[in-house]
Structures are given as C-alpha cells and as structure tokens.
Amino acid sequence: MNIRRIIILVIVIVILAITWVFFIPRSYDVQAFEERKGTEYWELSTGSKIGYYKVESLSENKNSPIIYLHGGPGGMIKDEIIEALQPISAFGHDLYFYDQIGSGHSARLDDIGEYSVSRHKADLKEIIEEINSEKVIIIGHSWGCLLAINYLQDYPEKVERIILEGPGPILPINRQLAGEIPPDSLNLIKPELTNEEGNRRAENLRIKLISKYAFVFNRKLTSDKEVDDYFTYLNGELNKSTYCRANQAKQYKGGSGYYSHIMTVKSFNDVEDKRERLKNIQIPVLILRGQCDNQKWGFAKEYLDLLSNSHLVIIENTGHDLVTGNKDKYYDLIDDFLIIPAGNKGYTQ
C-alpha cells in the first residue's frame, strides 16, 4: 500500500469517527419515563412549566404545607418518596412534590443557559407564592438542600422549618471542607463505590463533547431525549454509590434532565456567598444523614456550624438514599420533628 492510499484511508477513518461522534445519536438501554397519574401543572411567570403532584390533607386542622425538593440537579420526584411521606398528610399538612424545570414532568427549556441556581430559586419562590400559605416546611434531598438553603437565605420569614437529607455543600462550595474527617463517635462508613467510579463507567466521548459544547455555547448539540436517556444510564451507575453496598441498588427510572443538571452545576460558581445570614436564623432544622452517605462529612458539618437550631441524626446501615435504605426510620424521624413546637429553640431529640 503506497503513502497516498494510507493518507486517504486515515482521512476516511477520521471522517467516519467524527461523523459517528458528532452526528449519530447514541441510544441507551434504560427504563423509559412514565407519566404519573394525577400530575398537575403550574405555568409560572418565570417561563417554567412545572409538573407537580399534590397530596391534600383531609384533616380539619390545617398546618403549614410541605414542599419536597428532589436531588440532582436534574433529578425528579420518585414514587417512593411520595409513598413514604404521604401519611404525614393526616396531620394537616398538604404535600407538594414537584419536578424542577428541565426534568421529570416539567418542561425542557430551549435556551439551556437559563438552567441555573437562580432560575430554580425563582421558580421555588413563585411556587410558594402560588400555594399561598403564610409559611411552608421544606424537605430537601441532596442538591435539594442546596436549593432550600439558597431560598432560606433570602426569605427566612416564609419558612417554618427545614429537613435536610444527605445535604450537599452550601453554595458557593467551600472545597476545603471536603477534607474534614468525621469524629469516630459517628461511626460513619464509606460506601462500597464512589461517584467518581460511576462517572468513569458511564462516560463516553460523545457525551463529553455534548457537555463541552453546552458549557461553551449554552446550546444543545443533540436532543433532550438522547441526553436524558444517557443521564438515566449515568444515574444507574451513580445510584450504586448511594447504598452501603452496590448490590443493594435498584434499577434507576427514566425522566431526569441532563441539560438541567450540567448547566445548573455550571452556575454554582455564580452564586453569591450569603452563608453568614444563616447564623441569624433560628428555625428548627433536622439534618438526616445515612451512615454510608457518599457526601463529604465536612459539608454536613457546615450546616450544623451555621444553623444554631439544627440537629443531626445518623441513620445506620443506610446510604445517601434514605427512603429505600430505611423507610420506617426515615418517616419516624420526620414525623417526630414535625410535632416540635415551631418556636422551639435548641431542638434536641
């Protein structure tokens, strides 16, 4: 084979590789998104169409409604969390479970540059106004804790109390806290697998290029369906690190939003540092953490240091997914916390 033929062959291979990576969508063998019966929608002035599920209390004594903020960013409400918390409605609490913009039942945005912490906070602010209650109770999971705290810093008068499950870092992230070593008395255990391992198993060249293109140009290189299916596949791998042992993980359901995920994470560095405001907030705060949680201990400790009326409970033999890890203990802790008088200071259990 002469040099000319070798050059032509190399060029053809390069063209085919570029075509395959850039122009041929990939498919993933994942569970499809299933619409939840009973889903309703808010059309917000922010431009967001938000899908939500409401569990209405039939009790004559009405207490503050509860808003649940799912993890992610780009996650969605799971049936398991609705099932776990639904009994609380018997005590006078309406429960609202909503999918954040760009995920689940909520609309995907054409302009992915609009996915940001500030957009999610603006949506939450309007949702709370839509509910039209003097105060609300917020339950946040993982990234949902970051969103809850970001809202609390600006509107503490609207929040009666907060429950933080497996909290990630307060924004903007103080990365030095990741190196903090937990006290031996907590008996924390590292999960069998890490998020880093899950990312390595799931990543491919095409998704790296799609993500880079999104970061640089704030535009989609491919459809929401392709990247959302990839996100389901990725979450299936990451999900293994949310349990003490990887073989405890269950199949991950479809519906999460990848563009919402990566662009919101990109906006983390744009968040103004208002953490000092938390020192003046006296509302009761319950922090729940699994014994095998994959989040860094230093991030949870910062909440305890800043929120003077906060209390930490470790749920044994449970990872980051508290509901499927130990649903009964999870529910009992929340139930007990909700009956503490709203004006209580120095919450203890």
C-alpha positions as CSV (number, residue, x, y, z in Angstrom):
1,M,0.0,0.0,0.0
2,N,1.5,3.3,-1.0
3,I,1.6,6.5,1.0
4,R,-1.2,8.1,-0.8
5,R,-3.6,5.2,-0.1
6,I,-2.6,5.3,3.6
7,I,-3.3,9.0,3.8
8,I,-6.7,8.6,2.1
9,L,-7.5,5.7,4.5
10,V,-6.6,7.7,7.5
11,I,-8.7,10.6,6.3
12,V,-11.7,8.3,5.7
13,I,-11.3,6.8,9.2
14,V,-11.1,10.3,10.8
15,I,-14.2,11.5,8.9
16,L,-16.2,8.3,9.9
17,A,-15.1,8.8,13.5
18,I,-16.1,12.4,13.6
19,T,-19.4,11.6,11.9
20,W,-20.1,8.8,14.5
21,V,-19.2,11.0,17.4
22,F,-20.9,14.3,16.3
23,F,-23.8,13.3,14.1
24,I,-25.1,9.8,15.0
25,P,-27.2,9.8,18.2
26,R,-26.4,7.1,20.8
27,S,-29.1,5.0,22.4
28,Y,-29.1,3.6,25.9
29,D,-30.8,0.6,27.2
30,V,-32.7,2.3,30.0
31,Q,-36.1,2.4,31.5
32,A,-38.4,4.9,29.8
33,F,-40.0,7.8,31.6
34,E,-43.5,7.0,32.8
35,E,-46.0,9.8,33.5
36,R,-47.5,9.8,36.9
37,K,-51.3,9.8,37.1
38,G,-52.7,12.8,38.9
39,T,-49.9,15.2,37.8
40,E,-50.9,18.8,37.7
41,Y,-49.0,21.8,36.3
42,W,-48.1,25.3,37.2
43,E,-47.4,27.9,34.5
44,L,-45.0,30.3,36.2
45,S,-44.2,33.9,35.2
46,T,-40.5,32.8,35.1
47,G,-41.5,30.9,31.9
48,S,-41.3,27.5,33.6
49,K,-44.0,24.9,33.2
50,I,-43.7,22.8,36.3
51,G,-45.3,19.4,36.8
52,Y,-46.3,18.6,40.4
53,Y,-48.2,16.0,42.5
54,K,-50.2,17.2,45.5
55,V,-51.3,15.1,48.4
56,E,-54.0,17.1,50.1
57,S,-54.7,16.7,53.8
58,L,-58.2,15.8,54.8
59,S,-57.7,16.9,58.3
60,E,-59.8,19.8,59.7
61,N,-56.7,21.2,61.4
62,K,-54.6,22.7,58.7
63,N,-50.8,23.1,59.3
64,S,-48.1,24.5,57.1
65,P,-47.8,22.8,53.7
66,I,-44.7,20.7,52.9
67,I,-42.7,21.2,49.8
68,Y,-40.2,18.5,48.8
69,L,-37.1,19.4,46.8
70,H,-35.6,16.5,44.9
71,G,-31.9,15.9,44.3
72,G,-29.8,16.3,41.2
73,P,-29.7,18.9,39.8
74,G,-31.9,17.5,37.1
75,G,-33.4,14.7,39.2
76,M,-37.1,14.1,39.7
77,I,-39.7,13.1,42.2
78,K,-39.7,9.4,42.8
79,D,-42.8,7.4,43.7
80,E,-41.0,6.0,46.8
81,I,-40.8,9.5,48.4
82,I,-44.5,10.2,47.8
83,E,-45.4,6.8,49.3
84,A,-43.1,7.4,52.3
85,L,-44.3,10.9,53.2
86,Q,-48.0,10.6,52.2
87,P,-49.1,9.6,55.8
88,I,-48.0,13.0,57.1
89,S,-51.0,14.5,55.3
90,A,-53.2,13.0,58.0
91,F,-51.8,15.6,60.5
92,G,-52.9,18.6,58.5
93,H,-50.1,19.1,56.0
94,D,-50.7,19.4,52.3
95,L,-47.7,17.9,50.5
96,Y,-46.3,19.2,47.2
97,F,-43.9,17.2,45.2
98,Y,-42.6,19.0,42.0
99,D,-40.1,18.2,39.3
100,Q,-37.7,21.1,38.9
101,I,-37.6,22.8,35.5
102,G,-35.9,20.6,32.9
103,S,-36.6,17.3,34.5
104,G,-39.4,14.8,35.1
105,H,-42.9,16.1,34.2
106,S,-41.6,19.7,33.9
107,A,-40.8,21.3,30.6
108,R,-37.4,21.3,29.0
109,L,-36.0,24.8,28.1
110,D,-34.8,25.6,24.6
111,D,-32.3,28.0,26.0
112,I,-30.2,25.8,28.3
113,G,-28.3,28.8,29.5
114,E,-31.4,29.5,31.6
115,Y,-30.8,26.5,33.8
116,S,-29.2,27.9,36.9
117,V,-29.5,28.1,40.7
118,S,-31.1,31.5,40.4
119,R,-33.8,30.1,38.0
120,H,-34.6,27.2,40.3
121,K,-34.8,29.6,43.3
122,A,-37.1,32.0,41.3
123,D,-39.4,29.0,40.5
124,L,-39.5,27.9,44.1
125,K,-40.3,31.5,45.2
126,E,-43.2,31.7,42.9
127,I,-44.4,28.2,43.7
128,I,-44.5,29.2,47.4
129,E,-46.5,32.3,46.5
130,E,-48.8,30.1,44.4
131,I,-49.5,27.8,47.4
132,N,-50.5,31.0,49.2
133,S,-49.5,29.9,52.7
134,E,-48.0,32.2,55.4
135,K,-45.2,29.7,55.9
136,V,-44.0,26.4,54.4
137,I,-42.0,23.5,55.6
138,I,-39.2,22.4,53.2
139,I,-37.7,19.0,52.8
140,G,-34.7,18.9,50.6
141,H,-32.7,15.9,49.4
142,S,-29.0,16.2,48.4
143,W,-29.0,19.1,45.8
144,G,-32.5,20.0,47.0
145,C,-30.8,21.0,50.3
146,L,-28.6,23.5,48.4
147,L,-31.7,25.0,46.8
148,A,-33.6,25.1,50.1
149,I,-30.7,26.9,51.8
150,N,-30.3,29.3,48.9
151,Y,-34.0,30.2,49.2
152,L,-33.8,30.4,53.0
153,Q,-31.0,32.9,52.9
154,D,-33.3,35.4,51.1
155,Y,-36.7,34.5,52.5
156,P,-36.4,33.2,56.1
157,E,-39.7,34.6,57.0
158,K,-41.5,32.2,54.7
159,V,-40.0,29.0,56.2
160,E,-41.3,27.4,59.4
161,R,-38.7,24.6,59.5
162,I,-36.4,22.6,57.2
163,I,-35.4,19.0,56.9
164,L,-32.1,18.3,55.0
165,E,-31.5,14.8,53.8
166,G,-27.9,13.9,52.8
167,P,-27.1,17.5,52.2
168,G,-24.5,18.5,49.6
169,P,-22.3,21.7,50.1
170,I,-23.7,25.1,50.8
171,L,-23.1,27.4,47.7
172,P,-20.7,28.7,46.7
173,I,-18.8,25.5,47.6
174,N,-16.0,25.7,50.2
175,R,-14.0,22.8,48.8
176,Q,-11.6,22.8,51.8
177,L,-14.5,21.2,53.8
178,A,-14.2,18.1,51.7
179,G,-11.1,17.1,53.6
180,E,-12.7,17.2,57.1
181,I,-12.5,13.9,59.0
182,P,-15.7,12.9,60.8
183,P,-15.5,12.1,64.5
184,D,-15.2,8.4,65.4
185,S,-18.3,8.7,67.6
186,L,-20.5,9.0,64.4
187,N,-19.2,5.6,63.1
188,L,-19.6,6.8,59.5
189,I,-18.7,4.2,56.8
190,K,-17.6,4.9,53.2
191,P,-20.0,3.3,50.6
192,E,-18.6,0.4,48.6
193,L,-18.5,2.5,45.4
194,T,-17.9,6.2,44.7
195,N,-19.5,8.7,42.3
196,E,-16.2,9.0,40.6
197,E,-16.2,5.3,39.7
198,G,-19.8,5.6,38.4
199,N,-18.8,8.6,36.2
200,R,-15.9,6.7,34.7
201,R,-18.0,3.7,33.9
202,A,-20.7,5.7,32.1
203,E,-18.8,8.4,30.3
204,N,-18.1,8.3,26.6
205,L,-16.5,10.7,24.1
206,R,-19.8,11.8,22.5
207,I,-21.3,12.9,25.9
208,K,-18.1,14.7,26.8
209,L,-18.3,16.7,23.5
210,I,-22.0,17.4,24.1
211,S,-21.3,18.7,27.6
212,K,-18.4,20.8,26.4
213,Y,-20.4,22.3,23.6
214,A,-23.2,23.2,26.1
215,F,-20.7,24.8,28.5
216,V,-19.1,26.9,25.8
217,F,-22.1,27.9,23.7
218,N,-25.1,27.5,26.0
219,R,-26.7,25.4,23.3
220,K,-27.8,21.8,22.7
221,L,-25.7,19.7,20.3
222,T,-28.3,16.9,20.5
223,S,-31.9,16.3,21.6
224,D,-33.1,16.2,25.2
225,K,-34.2,12.6,24.7
226,E,-30.7,11.4,23.9
227,V,-29.0,13.2,26.8
228,D,-31.8,12.4,29.2
229,D,-31.5,8.7,28.4
230,Y,-27.8,9.0,29.0
231,F,-28.5,10.6,32.3
232,T,-30.7,7.7,33.3
233,Y,-27.8,5.4,32.4
234,L,-25.4,7.5,34.3
235,N,-27.7,7.7,37.3
236,G,-28.0,4.0,37.3
237,E,-24.2,3.8,37.8
238,L,-24.1,6.7,40.3
239,N,-27.0,5.1,42.2
240,K,-24.7,2.2,43.3
241,S,-22.8,4.7,45.4
242,T,-25.9,5.8,47.3
243,Y,-26.1,2.5,49.2
244,C,-23.7,0.9,51.6
245,R,-23.2,-2.0,49.2
246,A,-23.5,-1.6,45.4
247,N,-25.7,-4.7,45.0
248,Q,-28.4,-3.1,47.1
249,A,-29.1,-0.6,44.3
250,K,-32.3,-0.8,42.4
251,Q,-33.0,0.0,38.7
252,Y,-33.0,3.7,38.1
253,K,-36.2,5.0,36.4
254,G,-36.1,7.4,33.5
255,G,-37.1,11.0,33.5
256,S,-34.2,13.0,34.8
257,G,-32.9,16.0,32.8
258,Y,-29.3,16.1,31.8
259,Y,-29.1,19.7,30.4
260,S,-30.7,21.0,33.6
261,H,-28.1,19.0,35.5
262,I,-24.9,20.2,33.9
263,M,-25.9,23.8,33.4
264,T,-27.2,24.2,36.9
265,V,-23.9,22.8,38.2
266,K,-22.1,25.2,35.9
267,S,-23.9,28.1,37.7
268,F,-22.7,27.0,41.2
269,N,-19.8,29.4,41.0
270,D,-22.1,32.3,40.1
271,V,-23.9,32.0,43.4
272,E,-23.4,34.9,45.8
273,D,-22.0,33.9,49.2
274,K,-24.7,34.6,51.7
275,R,-23.9,31.8,54.2
276,E,-23.3,34.3,57.1
277,R,-27.0,35.1,57.0
278,L,-27.7,31.6,58.2
279,K,-26.2,32.4,61.7
280,N,-29.2,34.7,62.4
281,I,-31.9,32.1,61.5
282,Q,-33.4,30.3,64.5
283,I,-35.9,28.0,62.8
284,P,-35.7,24.2,63.7
285,V,-33.5,22.3,61.2
286,L,-33.3,18.5,61.1
287,I,-30.3,17.1,59.2
288,L,-30.6,13.4,58.3
289,R,-27.6,11.5,57.0
290,G,-27.1,7.8,56.2
291,Q,-24.2,6.0,57.9
292,C,-22.8,5.3,54.4
293,D,-23.6,8.6,52.8
294,N,-21.4,9.4,49.8
295,Q,-21.4,13.1,50.5
296,K,-18.4,14.6,52.3
297,W,-18.8,14.9,56.1
298,G,-17.4,18.5,56.1
299,F,-20.3,19.7,54.0
300,A,-22.9,18.4,56.5
301,K,-20.9,19.8,59.4
302,E,-21.1,23.3,57.9
303,Y,-24.9,23.3,58.2
304,L,-24.5,22.4,61.9
305,D,-21.9,25.1,62.5
306,L,-24.0,27.9,60.8
307,L,-27.6,26.9,61.8
308,S,-27.8,27.3,65.6
309,N,-31.1,25.4,65.9
310,S,-30.0,22.4,63.9
311,H,-29.8,18.7,64.9
312,L,-28.1,15.8,63.2
313,V,-29.4,12.2,63.1
314,I,-27.4,9.4,61.6
315,I,-29.5,6.5,60.1
316,E,-27.5,3.3,60.5
317,N,-26.9,0.8,57.6
318,T,-28.2,3.4,55.1
319,G,-26.5,5.4,52.3
320,H,-27.5,8.6,50.5
321,D,-30.9,7.1,49.5
322,L,-32.6,7.3,52.9
323,V,-36.0,6.3,51.8
324,T,-35.2,2.9,50.2
325,G,-32.4,2.5,52.7
326,N,-34.6,2.6,55.8
327,K,-38.1,4.0,55.1
328,D,-39.6,3.3,58.5
329,K,-36.8,5.1,60.5
330,Y,-36.8,7.9,57.9
331,Y,-40.5,8.5,58.4
332,D,-40.5,8.3,62.1
333,L,-37.7,10.9,62.4
334,I,-39.6,13.3,60.2
335,D,-42.9,12.7,61.9
336,D,-41.3,13.4,65.3
337,F,-39.6,16.5,64.1
338,L,-42.8,18.0,62.7
339,I,-44.6,17.9,66.0
340,I,-41.9,20.0,67.7
341,P,-43.4,23.5,68.5
342,A,-42.5,25.9,65.7
343,G,-41.0,28.4,68.2
344,N,-38.7,25.8,69.8
345,K,-35.1,26.8,70.1
346,G,-32.2,24.4,70.8
347,Y,-34.0,21.4,69.2
348,T,-32.9,18.1,70.8
349,Q,-34.2,14.6,70.5
